[in-house]
């Protein structure tokens, strides 16, 4: 007996409602699930090596890899917290010392030479250094926005850590049941793309690896060379600044904020030579790492355009928070590489 039109519509409605319900349930964890997929695709060779070494014990290998990632995540956070605790007293003393010796400070001569606004900045700076009341009033005006910014940053970091922990939990099951997940993905790609589904799947995996290796490799390299520079110049809180460099290196021109601030701190403490060293080292070494390491590592992503990387970083952060710094570029890399491969295959078929 053929189903009536009403029954067909009822089936479609039931499927649509079921799909929509599943989306509502999974939506809060969508970013974590995507990040778990990115982690698994990027580190699958390591998992396969552990699994083979331990005679096919997938659960043990997955647990060991996830615990290793959790420790690698918690270690920088612990160092960051330790640096904040150790240097908070020094920061307070530095502010207090600045207020006590403000009369000895002078506005740098180059400020007055800035076109259009130099004269006003120089005059206002001199007024601040001469008037304690005016300086305190300005500090009070900046206190509330700074507090709001710090609270927002703390909330974003906390949310990002929670999402990463959820992603690691999901990644455990992706590792353990990876073969079944892989078969489902290949079957889905084959139904969507026919005989070229396996090629598109391999292309997607290569794109994810290229983006993740490029972002993380560049971040580690910039953080390492920045830490060396901070230690050489004697900048306090070098490990804290190194951790900040690692995070901000995921954002274009982000490390400039860190090493530029360190150079400004050195100049403000009458260490002009070290300030010049920090400026030159930042330009020639820290920022230059991004120019030759990232293109080499990202060549695995099919020579992905840096425009797509930048859009993926900012768009991913807006859509998924901190983990979007990795998920956004990976998604765009997969979309770009799969589209390019599909077009190449279609063109070859027509020829």
SERO-4910 file (N, C-alpha, C, O; in steps of 0.05 Angstrom, whole numbers):
BEGIN
 pado doro    nc1    nc2    nc3   cac1   cac2   cac3    cc1    cc2    cc3    oc1    oc2    oc3
  Unk    A     17    -24      0      0      0      0     18     25      0     34     28     18
  Unk    A     13     42    -20     29     66    -22     21     86      0     -2     89      6
  Unk    A     41     99     12     35    119     33     21    143     20     28    152     -2
  Unk    A      3    154     35    -11    178     26      7    202     28     28    202     41
  Unk    A     -2    224     14     14    248     15     16    259     44     37    269     52
  Unk    A     -5    255     59     -5    265     87     17    249    103     31    261    119
  Unk    A     18    223     98     38    207    112     66    215    105     84    215    122
  Unk    A     70    221     79     97    230     71    105    256     84    127    259     94
  Unk    A     86    275     85     91    301     99     96    296    129    113    309    141
  Unk    A     81    278    140     84    272    169    111    261    174    124    268    194
  Unk    A    121    243    157    148    232    160    169    254    158    188    255    175
  Unk    A    167    271    138    186    293    135    186    311    159    207    320    169
  Unk    A    161    317    169    159    334    193    172    321    217    186    335    233
  Unk    A    168    295    220    180    281    243    210    281    241    224    285    261
  Unk    A    221    276    217    250    276    214    261    304    219    282    307    232
  Unk    A    247    325    209    256    352    213    256    360    243    275    372    253
  Unk    A    235    352    257    233    358    285    255    343    301    267    354    319
  Unk    A    260    318    293    281    303    306    309    316    301    325    318    320
  Unk    A    314    324    277    339    337    270    342    363    285    363    369    296
  Unk    A    320    379    286    321    404    301    326    400    330    341    415    343
  Unk    A    313    379    342    318    373    370    346    365    376    358    373    396
  Unk    A    358    349    358    386    342    361    405    366    359    424    368    375
  Unk    A    398    384    341    415    409    339    413    425    364    434    435    373
  Unk    A    389    428    376    386    443    400    402    431    423    414    445    440
  Unk    A    403    404    424    418    391    446    448    394    442    462    398    462
  Unk    A    457    391    418    486    391    412    497    420    409    521    424    413
  Unk    A    480    439    403    490    466    397    509    478    419    529    490    411
  Unk    A    503    475    445    522    486    465    550    474    464    569    486    472
  Unk    A    551    450    453    577    436    452    588    434    424    608    419    419
  Unk    A    577    449    405    585    446    377    615    454    374    630    441    360
  Unk    A    623    477    387    650    485    385    669    465    396    690    459    384
  Unk    A    662    453    419    679    433    432    681    408    414    703    396    412
  Unk    A    659    400    402    659    376    385    677    381    360    692    363    353
  Unk    A    674    404    348    691    411    325    720    412    333    738    402    318
  Unk    A    726    423    356    754    424    365    765    397    371    788    391    365
  Unk    A    748    379    382    756    351    387    763    338    360    782    323    358
  Unk    A    746    343    340    752    332    313    778    342    302    794    327    290
  Unk    A    784    368    306    809    380    297    833    367    311    853    361    299
  Unk    A    830    363    338    851    351    353    857    322    344    880    314    340
  Unk    A    835    307    339    839    279    331    851    277    304    869    260    299
  Unk    A    842    293    285    854    292    258    883    300    259    899    289    244
  Unk    A    890    319    276    918    329    277    937    309    291    961    308    284
  Unk    A    927    294    310    944    277    327    938    247    323    947    231    339
  Unk    A    924    240    302    917    212    298    942    195    294    942    172    304
  Unk    A    963    204    280    987    187    279    999    180    306   1008    157    310
  Unk    A    998    199    325   1008    193    352    991    172    366   1001    154    379
  Unk    A    965    175    363    947    155    375    951    128    362    952    108    376
  Unk    A    954    127    336    958    101    322    984     88    331    985     64    334
  Unk    A   1005    105    336   1030     93    345   1027     81    373   1038     60    378
  Unk    A   1013     96    391   1009     85    418    992     60    417    998     40    431
  Unk    A    971     60    401    954     37    399    969     12    389    965    -10    400
  Unk    A    985     16    369   1000     -7    358   1021    -17    378   1026    -41    381
  Unk    A   1034      2    393   1054     -6    412   1042    -21    435   1054    -39    446
  Unk    A   1017    -14    442   1004    -27    464    985    -49    455    965    -55    468
  Unk    A    991    -61    432    977    -85    422    947    -80    419    930    -97    427
  Unk    A    940    -58    406    912    -53    399    894    -44    422    870    -44    419
  Unk    A    906    -36    444    890    -26    467    881      3    461    895     22    469
  Unk    A    859      6    448    850     33    439    843     50    463    849     74    463
  Unk    A    829     39    483    820     54    506    844     65    521    844     89    529
  Unk    A    864     48    526    888     57    541    903     78    525    912     98    537
  Unk    A    906     74    499    920     94    483    905    121    482    918    142    484
  Unk    A    879    120    479    863    144    479    865    159    506    868    183    507
  Unk    A    864    144    528    865    156    554    893    169    559    894    191    570
  Unk    A    914    155    551    941    166    554    944    192    538    956    211    548
  Unk    A    934    192    513    937    216    497    921    239    507    931    262    508
  Unk    A    897    234    516    880    256    527    892    267    553    892    291    557
  Unk    A    902    249    570    914    258    595    939    275    589    944    295    603
  Unk    A    955    266    569    978    282    561    971    310    552    984    329    558
  Unk    A    949    311    536    940    338    527    930    355    550    935    379    551
  Unk    A    916    342    569    906    357    592    929    368    609    928    391    618
  Unk    A    950    352    613    974    361    628    987    384    613    995    404    624
  Unk    A    990    381    586   1002    402    570    986    428    571    997    449    568
  Unk    A    960    425    574    943    449    577    945    461    604    947    486    606
  Unk    A    945    445    625    946    456    652    973    468    660    974    486    676
  Unk    A    994    458    648   1021    468    655   1024    498    648   1032    513    665
  Unk    A   1017    506    623   1019    535    618   1001    552    636   1008    574    644
  Unk    A    977    541    641    958    556    658    970    559    687    968    580    699
  Unk    A    982    538    697    994    539    723   1018    559    724   1020    575    742
  Unk    A   1034    558    703   1056    578    701   1046    606    699   1057    625    711
  Unk    A   1024    610    684   1012    637    682   1002    646    709   1007    669    717
  Unk    A    988    629    724    978    636    750   1001    642    769    999    661    785
  Unk    A   1022    626    769   1045    630    786   1058    657    780   1066    671    798
  Unk    A   1061    663    754   1073    689    747   1056    712    756   1067    732    765
  Unk    A   1030    709    754   1012    731    763   1015    735    793   1017    758    803
  Unk    A   1017    713    809   1020    716    838   1047    728    845   1048    745    862
  Unk    A   1068    718    832   1095    728    839   1100    757    831   1115    771    844
  Unk    A   1087    765    810   1092    792    800   1071    813    807   1074    836    800
  Unk    A   1050    804    820   1029    824    827   1040    844    847   1034    868    845
  Unk    A   1055    835    867   1067    854    886   1086    873    873   1086    897    879
  Unk    A   1102    863    854   1120    881    840   1105    901    823   1114    924    820
  Unk    A   1082    894    812   1066    912    796   1056    935    814   1056    958    806
  Unk    A   1045    927    837   1035    947    856   1057    966    865   1053    991    865
  Unk    A   1081    955    871   1103    972    879   1112    990    856   1120   1013    861
  Unk    A   1111    980    832   1119    996    809   1100   1020    805   1109   1042    800
  Unk    A   1074   1015    808   1055   1038    806   1060   1058    828   1059   1082    824
  Unk    A   1064   1048    853   1069   1065    875   1095   1082    871   1095   1106    876
  Unk    A   1116   1068    861   1141   1083    856   1138   1104    834   1150   1125    836
  Unk    A   1121   1097    814   1116   1117    793   1103   1142    804   1110   1164    796
  Unk    A   1083   1138    822   1070   1161    834   1089   1178    851   1086   1202    853
  Unk    A   1108   1164    865   1126   1179    882   1147   1194    867   1156   1215    876
  Unk    A   1156   1184    844   1177   1198    829   1167   1210    803   1183   1213    784
  Unk    A   1141   1217    802   1130   1228    778   1143   1254    771   1145   1262    747
  Unk    A   1151   1269    792   1163   1296    787   1190   1293    772   1198   1312    759
  Unk    A   1203   1271    775   1229   1267    762   1227   1258    733   1246   1259    718
  Unk    A   1203   1249    726   1199   1239    699   1193   1262    679   1184   1283    687
  Unk    A   1199   1257    654   1194   1277    633   1181   1263    610   1185   1239    605
  Unk    A   1165   1279    596   1153   1269    571   1175   1267    550   1190   1286    546
  Unk    A   1177   1244    536   1198   1241    515   1196   1264    495   1174   1273    487
  Unk    A   1220   1273    486   1221   1296    468   1207   1291    442   1197   1310    429
  Unk    A   1207   1266    432   1196   1261    406   1165   1264    405   1154   1268    384
  Unk    A   1153   1264    429   1124   1267    430   1115   1294    419   1095   1296    404
  Unk    A   1130   1315    426   1123   1342    416   1126   1345    386   1114   1363    374
  Unk    A   1142   1328    374   1147   1330    345   1126   1315    328   1127   1316    304
  Unk    A   1107   1300    342   1087   1286    327   1069   1306    312   1058   1324    325
  Unk    A   1064   1302    286   1048   1322    272   1019   1324    283   1008   1304    291
  Unk    A   1009   1348    284    981   1354    291    975   1351    320    965   1370    333
  Unk    A    982   1328    332    974   1323    360    997   1324    380    993   1321    404
  Unk    A   1022   1328    370   1045   1326    387   1045   1347    409   1051   1341    432
  Unk    A   1038   1372    402   1038   1394    422   1018   1389    444   1024   1393    467
  Unk    A    994   1380    436    973   1375    457    981   1352    475    977   1353    499
  Unk    A    992   1331    463   1001   1308    479   1023   1316    499   1023   1307    522
  Unk    A   1042   1331    489   1064   1340    506   1054   1357    529   1062   1353    552
  Unk    A   1036   1375    524   1026   1393    545   1010   1377    565   1012   1381    589
  Unk    A    993   1359    556    977   1343    574    994   1324    591    988   1320    614
  Unk    A   1015   1313    579   1033   1295    594   1047   1310    616   1050   1300    638
  Unk    A   1056   1334    610   1070   1350    631   1050   1357    654   1058   1357    677
  Unk    A   1025   1363    646   1006   1370    667   1001   1346    685    998   1349    710
  Unk    A    999   1322    673    995   1298    690   1018   1292    709   1014   1285    732
  Unk    A   1042   1296    699   1065   1290    716   1069   1311    738   1081   1305    759
  Unk    A   1058   1334    735   1061   1355    755   1038   1355    775   1041   1366    797
  Unk    A   1015   1343    768    992   1344    786    984   1316    795    976   1300    778
  Unk    A    987   1311    820    980   1285    831    949   1281    830    940   1259    824
  Unk    A    934   1302    835    905   1300    834    895   1293    806    877   1276    803
  Unk    A    907   1306    786    898   1301    759    905   1272    750    890   1259    736
  Unk    A    929   1263    759    937   1236    753    919   1215    765    911   1196    753
  Unk    A    911   1220    791    893   1202    804    865   1202    791    852   1181    789
  Unk    A    856   1226    783    830   1228    769    830   1212    743    811   1198    737
  Unk    A    852   1214    728    854   1198    703    854   1168    709    842   1153    695
  Unk    A    869   1161    730    870   1132    738    842   1122    746    835   1099    739
  Unk    A    827   1139    760    800   1130    767    782   1127    743    765   1109    742
  Unk    A    785   1145    723    769   1142    699    775   1117    684    757   1104    672
  Unk    A    801   1109    684    809   1085    670    804   1059    686    805   1037    675
  Unk    A    799   1062    712    797   1038    729    773   1021    722    776    997    719
  Unk    A    750   1034    718    726   1018    712    727   1004    685    721    980    684
  Unk    A    735   1018    663    738   1003    638    759    981    640    755    959    628
  Unk    A    781    986    654    802    966    657    791    942    672    797    919    665
  Unk    A    776    947    693    764    925    709    745    909    692    745    884    693
  Unk    A    728    923    677    709    909    659    724    892    639    716    869    633
  Unk    A    745    903    627    761    888    607    774    863    620    773    842    608
  Unk    A    785    866    644    798    843    657    778    822    664    783    798    661
  Unk    A    754    830    674    733    811    680    724    796    655    720    772    655
  Unk    A    721    811    633    713    798    608    734    779    598    728    757    588
  Unk    A    760    787    600    781    769    592    782    744    609    787    722    599
  Unk    A    779    748    636    779    725    653    756    706    647    759    681    648
  Unk    A    732    717    642    709    700    635    714    685    609    707    662    606
  Unk    A    726    699    589    732    686    563    752    664    567    749    642    555
  Unk    A    773    669    583    793    648    588    781    624    602    786    601    595
  Unk    A    764    630    623    751    608    637    733    592    619    733    567    621
  Unk    A    717    606    603    699    591    584    715    575    564    708    552    558
  Unk    A    738    586    555    754    572    537    766    546    549    768    526    536
  Unk    A    774    548    574    785    524    588    764    503    591    769    479    587
  Unk    A    739    511    598    717    492    600    712    478    574    709    454    572
  Unk    A    711    494    552    706    483    526    729    464    518    724    443    505
  Unk    A    753    470    525    776    453    518    774    427    533    779    405    522
  Unk    A    766    428    559    763    403    575    740    386    563    743    362    562
  Unk    A    719    399    555    697    384    542    707    371    516    701    348    510
  Unk    A    723    387    501    734    376    476    752    352    481    751    333    465
  Unk    A    768    353    502    785    330    508    768    306    516    775    283    509
  Unk    A    746    310    530    728    288    537    716    275    512    715    251    510
  Unk    A    708    292    494    697    282    468    718    269    452    713    248    439
  Unk    A    742    280    453    764    269    437    771    241    446    780    224    429
  Unk    A    768    235    472    773    207    481    756    187    466    766    166    458
  Unk    A    731    193    462    713    175    448    719    175    418    716    154    405
  Unk    A    727    198    407    735    198    379    759    180    374    760    166    354
  Unk    A    778    182    393    802    164    390    794    135    393    801    118    376
  Unk    A    779    129    414    772    101    420    756     88    397    760     66    390
  Unk    A    736    104    387    718     93    367    725    105    339    707    109    322
  Unk    A    750    112    336    758    126    311    753    111    286    745    124    266
  Unk    A    756     85    286    752     70    261    723     71    253    717     74    229
  Unk    A    704     69    272    676     71    266    669     98    256    653    101    237
  Unk    A    680    119    269    674    146    260    685    151    232    673    164    216
  Unk    A    709    140    227    721    143    201    704    130    179    701    142    158
  Unk    A    694    106    185    677     93    165    652    108    160    643    110    137
  Unk    A    640    120    181    616    136    177    621    161    160    606    168    142
  Unk    A    644    174    166    651    198    150    656    191    121    647    205    103
  Unk    A    671    169    117    677    161     89    652    153     74    648    159     51
  Unk    A    633    140     88    608    133     76    592    157     69    580    159     47
  Unk    A    592    177     88    577    201     82    589    217     59    575    227     41
  Unk    A    617    218     58    630    232     36    625    218     10    622    231    -11
  Unk    A    625    191     10    620    176    -14    592    180    -25    588    182    -49
  Unk    A    572    182     -7    545    187    -16    542    216    -27    526    220    -45
  Unk    A    557    234    -16    555    262    -25    572    267    -51    563    281    -69
  Unk    A    596    255    -52    614    260    -74    619    236    -92    636    238   -110
  Unk    A    606    214    -87    610    191   -104    637    178   -100    647    176    -77
  Unk    A    650    170   -121    675    156   -120    698    173   -111    719    163   -103
  Unk    A    695    200   -111    716    218   -103    714    225    -73    729    242    -64
  Unk    A    696    212    -58    693    218    -30    718    214    -14    724    230      4
  Unk    A    732    191    -19    757    186     -4    778    207     -9    793    214      9
  Unk    A    780    216    -34    800    237    -40    794    263    -25    812    276    -14
  Unk    A    768    270    -24    760    294     -9    765    291     20    773    310     34
  Unk    A    761    267     31    766    263     60    796    266     66    803    278     87
  Unk    A    813    255     49    842    258     53    850    287     51    867    296     67
  Unk    A    839    301     32    845    329     29    836    345     53    851    363     62
  Unk    A    813    339     64    804    353     89    822    348    112    829    366    127
  Unk    A    831    323    116    849    317    138    876    332    134    886    342    154
  Unk    A    887    333    110    912    347    106    909    377    111    927    390    122
  Unk    A    886    388    104    881    416    109    880    422    139    892    442    148
  Unk    A    866    405    154    865    410    183    893    408    196    900    424    212
  Unk    A    908    387    188    935    384    198    952    409    192    967    418    209
  Unk    A    951    418    167    967    441    159    961    466    176    979    480    185
  Unk    A    935    471    180    927    495    195    936    493    224    948    511    236
  Unk    A    930    470    237    936    467    265    966    467    270    976    480    289
  Unk    A    981    452    253   1010    452    256   1022    480    251   1040    489    265
  Unk    A   1010    495    232   1020    522    227   1015    541    250   1033    556    258
  Unk    A    991    540    261    984    558    283    999    552    308   1012    569    320
  Unk    A    999    526    316   1012    518    341   1043    520    338   1056    529    357
  Unk    A   1053    511    316   1082    512    312   1093    540    313   1113    546    326
  Unk    A   1079    559    300   1087    587    300   1084    598    328   1101    614    337
  Unk    A   1062    591    342   1058    601    369   1080    592    388   1090    608    404
  Unk    A   1087    566    387   1108    556    404   1135    570    398   1150    577    416
  Unk    A   1141    573    372   1166    585    364   1168    614    373   1188    622    384
  Unk    A   1146    629    369   1147    657    377   1148    660    408   1162    677    418
  Unk    A   1134    643    422   1135    644    451   1163    637    462   1172    650    481
  Unk    A   1176    618    449   1203    610    458   1223    632    454   1238    639    472
  Unk    A   1224    643    429   1243    664    424   1237    690    440   1255    704    448
  Unk    A   1211    695    444   1203    718    460   1212    714    489   1222    733    502
  Unk    A   1209    690    501   1218    685    528   1248    689    531   1257    701    550
  Unk    A   1263    680    511   1292    684    512   1298    714    512   1315    723    527
  Unk    A   1285    730    495   1290    758    494   1282    772    520   1297    790    529
  Unk    A   1260    765    532   1252    777    558   1272    770    580   1278    788    596
  Unk    A   1282    746    580   1301    738    601   1328    753    597   1340    762    616
  Unk    A   1336    756    572   1361    771    567   1359    800    575   1377    811    587
  Unk    A   1336    812    568   1332    841    575   1326    845    604   1325    868    613
  Unk    A   1320    824    619   1313    828    647   1286    838    652   1281    852    672
  Unk    A   1267    832    634   1239    841    637   1226    824    659   1227    799    657
  Unk    A   1213    836    679   1200    819    700   1176    805    688   1163    814    669
  Unk    A   1170    781    700   1147    766    690   1152    754    663   1134    754    646
  Unk    A   1176    745    658   1183    735    631   1166    711    623   1157    710    600
  Unk    A   1160    693    641   1144    670    635   1115    678    629   1102    667    612
  Unk    A   1105    697    644   1078    707    639   1077    720    612   1057    716    597
  Unk    A   1097    736    605   1097    749    578   1100    728    556   1089    731    534
  Unk    A   1116    707    562   1119    686    542   1092    672    537   1086    666    514
  Unk    A   1077    666    558   1051    654    555   1032    672    540   1016    663    524
  Unk    A   1033    698    546   1017    717    532   1024    718    502   1007    721    485
  Unk    A   1050    716    496   1059    716    468   1048    691    454   1040    693    431
  Unk    A   1047    668    468   1037    644    455   1007    648    448    999    640    426
  Unk    A    991    659    466    963    663    460    959    684    439    943    679    420
  Unk    A    973    706    441    968    728    422    980    723    395    973    736    375
  Unk    A    999    703    393   1010    697    367    990    684    349    993    684    324
  Unk    A    968    674    360    946    663    344    931    686    329    917    680    310
  Unk    A    934    710    339    921    734    326    942    749    311    964    754    322
  Unk    A    937    757    286    957    772    270    966    797    285    949    812    295
  Unk    A    992    802    286   1004    825    300   1000    825    330   1005    845    343
  Unk    A    991    802    341    987    801    370   1012    803    386   1012    818    406
  Unk    A   1034    789    379   1058    790    396   1070    818    398   1085    824    417
  Unk    A   1064    836    379   1075    863    380   1066    877    406   1081    893    417
  Unk    A   1041    871    414   1031    883    439   1049    876    463   1054    892    480
  Unk    A   1058    850    463   1074    841    486   1102    852    486   1111    865    505
  Unk    A   1117    847    464   1144    857    464   1146    887    461   1166    899    470
  Unk    A   1126    899    449   1125    929    448   1121    940    476   1133    960    483
  Unk    A   1103    927    491   1099    936    519   1123    932    536   1129    949    553
  Unk    A   1138    910    532   1163    906    546   1183    927    540   1197    937    558
  Unk    A   1185    934    514   1204    956    507   1196    982    520   1214    997    529
  Unk    A   1171    988    520   1162   1013    533   1168   1012    563   1175   1033    574
  Unk    A   1164    989    576   1170    987    605   1200    992    610   1207   1006    629
  Unk    A   1217    981    593   1246    985    596   1253   1014    593   1270   1025    607
  Unk    A   1241   1027    573   1247   1055    568   1237   1072    592   1251   1091    600
  Unk    A   1214   1065    603   1204   1080    625   1220   1077    651   1218   1094    669
  Unk    A   1236   1056    652   1253   1052    675   1283   1058    669   1301   1047    680
  Unk    A   1286   1077    651   1313   1088    644   1332   1067    634   1356   1069    639
  Unk    A   1322   1046    621   1339   1026    609   1337   1028    578   1327   1010    565
  Unk    A   1346   1051    568   1343   1057    540   1356   1036    522   1345   1028    501
  Unk    A   1381   1028    530   1395   1008    514   1380    982    511   1377    971    489
  Unk    A   1369    972    534   1354    947    533   1327    951    518   1317    933    506
  Unk    A   1316    975    520   1291    981    506   1296    979    476   1280    968    461
  Unk    A   1318    990    467   1325    989    438   1330    960    430   1322    951    409
  Unk    A   1344    945    448   1349    916    442   1322    902    439   1319    886    420
  Unk    A   1304    907    457   1278    893    457   1263    900    431   1249    883    420
  Unk    A   1264    925    423   1251    934    399   1262    920    374   1248    910    357
  Unk    A   1289    920    372   1302    908    349   1297    877    349   1292    865    329
  Unk    A   1300    865    373   1296    836    376   1267    829    369   1262    808    356
  Unk    A   1248    845    377   1220    840    371   1215    840    341   1201    823    330
  Unk    A   1226    860    327   1221    863    298   1236    841    283   1225    828    265
  Unk    A   1262    838    290   1280    820    274   1276    791    280   1281    774    263
  Unk    A   1268    784    304   1267    756    312   1238    747    318   1228    729    305
  Unk    A   1225    759    338   1199    749    347   1179    751    324   1166    731    318
  Unk    A   1176    774    312   1156    777    291   1164    764    265   1147    757    249
  Unk    A   1190    760    261   1199    748    236   1194    718    236   1192    706    214
  Unk    A   1191    706    259   1185    677    260   1159    671    245   1157    651    231
  Unk    A   1140    689    248   1114    686    235   1116    686    204   1100    674    190
  Unk    A   1137    700    194   1139    703    165   1151    679    151   1146    676    127
  Unk    A   1166    662    165   1178    640    150   1170    612    161   1171    593    146
  Unk    A   1162    611    186   1154    585    197   1125    578    189   1119    556    181
  Unk    A   1107    598    192   1079    592    187   1074    584    157   1060    565    153
  Unk    A   1086    599    137   1081    590    109   1091    561    104   1079    546     89
  Unk    A   1114    554    117   1124    527    113   1105    506    124   1099    486    111
  Unk    A   1096    510    149   1078    491    161   1051    490    148   1038    469    147
  Unk    A   1041    514    139   1015    515    128   1014    506     99    993    505     86
  Unk    A   1037    500     87   1037    490     60   1022    463     58   1013    455     37
  Unk    A   1020    449     81   1005    424     82    975    429     78    960    411     71
  Unk    A    966    454     83    938    460     80    931    468     51    911    480     47
  Unk    A    949    462     33    944    468      5    948    498     -1    933    510    -16
  Unk    A    970    509     11    976    538      6    952    555     12    944    572     -4
  Unk    A    941    552     35    917    567     43    924    596     45    945    604     55
  Unk    A    906    613     34    910    642     34    910    652     62    894    643     79
  Unk    A    929    671     68    930    683     95    904    699    101    897    702    124
  Unk    A    891    708     80    865    722     85    845    703     97    831    710    116
  Unk    A    844    678     88    826    658    100    834    652    128    817    647    145
  Unk    A    860    651    133    870    646    161    861    668    179    851    663    201
  Unk    A    865    693    171    857    716    188    827    716    192    818    719    215
  Unk    A    811    712    171    782    711    174    774    688    192    756    690    208
  Unk    A    787    665    189    781    642    206    787    647    235    772    638    252
  Unk    A    809    660    241    817    666    268    796    684    282    785    678    303
  Unk    A    790    707    269    772    726    281    743    716    281    728    718    301
  Unk    A    734    704    258    707    694    256    703    670    275    682    668    287
  Unk    A    723    653    277    721    630    296    720    639    324    705    627    340
  Unk    A    735    660    332    734    670    359    707    682    366    697    678    388
  Unk    A    695    696    346    668    707    351    648    685    354    630    686    370
  Unk    A    650    664    337    630    643    337    633    623    359    613    614    371
  Unk    A    658    616    366    663    594    386    679    602    410    685    585    427
  Unk    A    687    627    412    704    635    434    733    628    429    743    628    406
  Unk    A    748    622    451    777    617    449    783    594    430    802    597    414
  Unk    A    769    572    432    775    549    415    770    555    386    779    540    368
  Unk    A    754    576    380    750    584    353    775    593    339    775    594    314
  Unk    A    795    601    354    821    608    342    832    585    326    847    589    306
  Unk    A    826    560    334    835    537    319    813    526    300    818    518    278
  Unk    A    788    526    310    766    515    295    761    531    269    756    520    248
  Unk    A    761    558    272    754    575    249    772    571    225    763    565    203
  Unk    A    799    574    228    817    569    206    815    541    195    817    536    171
  Unk    A    812    521    213    810    493    204    785    489    186    787    476    166
  Unk    A    762    500    194    738    498    178    741    511    151    733    499    130
  Unk    A    752    535    150    756    548    124    777    533    107    774    532     83
  Unk    A    797    522    120    817    507    105    804    482     93    809    476     70
  Unk    A    787    469    108    774    445     97    755    453     75    755    440     53
  Unk    A    739    474     79    721    483     58    736    491     32    728    483     10
  Unk    A    758    506     35    773    515     12    786    491     -2    784    489    -27
  Unk    A    799    474     13    813    451      0    794    432    -13    800    422    -35
  Unk    A    772    426      1    753    407    -11    740    419    -36    737    405    -56
  Unk    A    734    445    -36    722    457    -59    742    457    -83    734    451   -105
  Unk    A    767    464    -77    787    464    -98    792    436   -109    794    433   -134
  Unk    A    793    416    -92    797    389   -101    773    379   -118    776    366   -139
  Unk    A    749    386   -109    724    379   -124    724    391   -151    716    378   -171
  Unk    A    732    417   -153    733    430   -179    754    418   -197    750    415   -221
  Unk    A    777    411   -186    799    399   -201    790    371   -212    795    364   -235
  Unk    A    776    356   -195    766    330   -203    745    333   -225    745    317   -244
  Unk    A    727    352   -222    707    356   -242    719    365   -269    710    356   -290
  Unk    A    739    382   -268    752    392   -292    767    369   -306    766    367   -330
  Unk    A    780    351   -290    794    328   -302    774    309   -314    780    296   -335
  Unk    A    750    306   -302    730    288   -313    719    298   -339    714    282   -357
  Unk    A    716    325   -342    706    336   -367    727    334   -389    720    330   -413
  Unk    A    753    336   -381    774    333   -401    775    305   -411    792    298   -428
***
